[in-house]
Amino acid sequence: MSKILIRGAKVLGGEPQDVVITDGTITAVGTDLTVSSAEGAQVFEAAGKILLPGLVDLHTHLREPGREDSETVLTGTRAAASGGYTAVFAMANTFPVADTAGVVEQVYRLGKEHGYCDVQPIGAVTVGLEGRKLAELGAMHESAAGVTVFSDDGKCVDDAVIMRRALEYVKAFGGVVAQHAQEPRLTEGAQMNEGVVSAELGLGGWPAVAEESIIARDVLLAEHVGSRVHICHLSTAGSVEIVRWAKSRGIDVTAEVTPHHLLLTDEMVRTYNPVYKVNPPLRTERDVMALREALADGTIDIVATDHAPHPHEDKDCEWAAAAMGMVGLETALSVVQQTMVETGLLTWADVADRMSFAPARIGRAAGHGRPISVGEPANLTLVDSAYRGEVDPAGFASRSRNTPYEGRELPGRVTHTFLRGRATVVDGKLA
């Protein structure tokens, strides 16, 4: 029998309590625990720290198979554990694409083998992400990986007929289609957000309507079919209004926002530093404020990292040639603390909802996003919210270093992560 005592932690930011874990399950929570309940336990002192349920990321790129030069399942899950995550959903744009039962099972088993966090593969909606023919949705769901989330992320399912068929298909087993909302014809040659900054810099503009038009279409399709649709990396004030309207109408739509869209704006592109090149692009200050308000009022359901690692050579080049994307697993919670908690928009209990309970519910991640109470799996994260420090990518567990926060001071640090009672991070270092 293994036993752990987490002593004096502020559960969901509340009053200090002790938590006892026995053989991977929470067996006691309280302030007056008997000696016998914690006898023989390994003790972790947590005075002043916040105890959250293990974080769940519905949008991670692990790159394996095919792009192991930028990330692997091992390095990506080590990064996830370092950021407080106990489960991640791995996007399908690998090489080969995760559009068959065989590929999703490979990714799933690699996650099981490495053991730093649970890995739930996301299956492609269409064969090869080409948008022309539905992938093996049923076979992926019935596989050992038990896929419930499907996405062509990186590409939009822009054909309305294909999107309708996908929504109809996943409805049969309670799955969800996660849409990368980007009308391709409206973004040809786009390099950054379309607006004042793009005009001044002479870079191809990426209009907000390219995102908003797809979201509008897809919420109506979801209503027509009676199925679930999830909007990936929502980034504009207009998109917020469409999702808000759809929810008021009773449409089964959920949406995510990335940490970088909660903090950074298109003004950063004036540096021409490709680390700020991302899809969808960084938007305006008005958009950022709208996204924060929408996350606070529940219009946006969750925070998802869109962790997109790239090797050095794909980012250390001129802007036009650079790959789009940022790493995010190891900084996500700090950015949320700065933009949402320290601004008074969210409590720590709200953070638990947006970064654990809700993403686990949307993705049907069994055993994750559970209350910190007796009988629940001990998937937990301890956060030192008083910490302040500069981001140093040299210390990242991820194989890639393309962070927009290098040298920036961010608050908070994950000190411990527990996966079913086993410490994967101890005192800020991988176990």
Number of C-alpha atoms within 10 A of each C-alpha: 7 12 21 24 23 21 20 21 24 21 22 22 20 13 13 20 19 22 27 27 27 21 15 21 19 23 20 20 20 16 13 8 14 10 8 8 17 21 12 13 17 14 13 17 13 22 15 16 25 24 30 29 30 30 30 32 28 30 25 27 24 30 24 26 19 14 17 17 14 22 24 23 28 21 20 32 28 26 26 30 35 30 29 34 32 30 30 32 26 30 29 31 26 21 14 14 21 34 28 21 22 15 22 28 20 16 25 23 19 17 24 14 12 15 19 30 29 25 27 29 30 34 33 31 34 24 19 21 24 15 19 15 14 19 23 17 24 18 15 27 22 13 14 15 22 20 26 24 29 31 28 27 24 17 17 22 30 20 11 13 12 17 23 17 16 24 27 21 19 22 17 10 12 13 25 27 31 29 27 24 29 26 21 15 9 15 20 11 13 17 24 25 26 21 16 13 18 20 12 9 12 10 18 18 21 25 20 23 19 17 26 24 16 21 29 17 14 26 25 14 22 23 17 13 15 14 24 24 27 26 24 24 28 25 28 26 20 19 25 23 15 17 24 18 15 21 15 10 10 9 21 16 26 25 25 26 24 23 24 27 26 26 18 18 19 21 16 17 23 12 10 13 16 24 25 28 24 19 21 25 26 26 25 22 16 11 21 22 16 20 27 22 19 19 24 21 12 14 23 24 23 29 28 26 29 29 27 25 29 25 17 14 9 17 22 15 13 11 19 15 12 19 21 22 23 26 29 28 29 27 26 23 27 23 21 25 22 16 19 22 17 12 12 11 15 21 18 19 15 19 26 24 23 25 27 28 22 22 29 25 15 20 22 19 22 11 13 27 29 23 18 21 16 15 14 18 26 30 30 26 26 28 26 19 18 11 12 13 12 12 19 14 18 11 8 20 22 28 22 21 23 25 24 21 21 14 12 11 13 19 21 22 24 28 21 26 37 25 25 23 21 20 18 23 23 16 13 19 14 17 15
